Amino acid sequence: MRRNWVFSKPNWFGVVRPVERMRQAAQGLTQLVFPPRCAGCDGELPMASTACALCDACHARLAPSDALRCGRCGAVAARATGDATGCDDCRQRSLGFDRVWVWGDYVGEIRAAVLRMKHAHEEPLSAAVGHLLADRWREPLAAWQPDVVTCVPMHWTRRWTRGTNSAEILAEILAANLRLPLANGIVSRRRRTQPQAGLPPTERFNNVHGAFRLRSGASFGGARVLLFDDVLTTGATCGEVARLFKRAGAKQVAVAVVALAPRPN
């Protein structure tokens, strides 16, 4: 049965696809003259390298652990089942989203990669990480059957200053791999919030409460929405955005992140 959901084209703050396509085309021409380089360490790659432009060493350094995680909050839990029923840490918490996929913990090489991805000149690394996620999550995400892919937006002033939003690139690559519609730009930040890092949990929720807005006329009746961000800590930001989609009729919202940070006490 056809689901009743519609959204308009993203505004220019959310559009990264034309820029990404031009960058990829330029890379293709460049590789005819210069050998491809690893997005992680800038070492030379074989000409036959895949879309994930990482050497074997960087690929290994960014590999996630095989620890079983809670499917609801992403935490490594001794009694986690991997599904979305929740663990002892999150079962009594209201998260806003229905389940989560986490690549790794916000430590070591993964943390370093996430911090690098916040800069425009590191977009090749964001793309490489996006392809890593696509390779690992293609089957479980397809089994969840999302209808649309999107990301947590930046405030336009921060987006303008940084020149990039790694979550946009990750969402774009996953949408392309899953052959799903991409709805980046459908949600915007109404105000420039304080950085969540360093705020205690209660202030994190207050900081983002009412900070996002869904485009007028957007409807997601019965849809499963896959929401991307780079780091998940308390879930305050992703939960706030997820509730917007729920109010617009979304049936379920799942979150996918590169890293899970320890929850502040």
Stockholm file with secondary structure:
# STOCKHOLM 1.0

chainA/1-265         MRRNWVFSKPNWFGVVRPVERMRQAAQGLTQLVFPPRCAGCDGELPMASTACALCDACHARLAPSDALRCGRCGAVAARATGDATGCDDCRQRSLGFDRVWVWGDYVGEIRAAVLRMKHAHEEPLSAAVGHLLADRWREPLAAWQPDVVTCVPMHWTRRWTRGTNSAEILAEILAANLRLPLANGIVSRRRRTQPQAGLPPTERFNNVHGAFRLRSGASFGGARVLLFDDVLTTGATCGEVARLFKRAGAKQVAVAVVALAPRPN
#=GR chainA/1-265 SS CCCEEECCCCCTTTCCHHHHHHHHHHHHHHHTTSCCBCTTTCCBCCTTCCSSCCCHHHHHHTCCCCCCBCTTTCCBCTTCCSSTTCCTTTTTSCCSSSEEEEEEESSHHHHHHHHHTTSGGGHHHHHHHHHHHHHHHHHHHHHHCCSEEEECCCCHHHHHHHSCCHHHHHHHHHHHHHTCCBCTTSEEESSCCCCSTTCCHHHHHHHHTTCEEECTTCEEETCEEEEEEEEESSSHHHHHHHHHHHHTTCSEEEEEEEEECCCCC
#=GC SS_cons         CCCEEECCCCCTTTCCHHHHHHHHHHHHHHHTTSCCBCTTTCCBCCTTCCSSCCCHHHHHHTCCCCCCBCTTTCCBCTTCCSSTTCCTTTTTSCCSSSEEEEEEESSHHHHHHHHHTTSGGGHHHHHHHHHHHHHHHHHHHHHHCCSEEEECCCCHHHHHHHSCCHHHHHHHHHHHHHTCCBCTTSEEESSCCCCSTTCCHHHHHHHHTTCEEECTTCEEETCEEEEEEEEESSSHHHHHHHHHHHHTTCSEEEEEEEEECCCCC
//
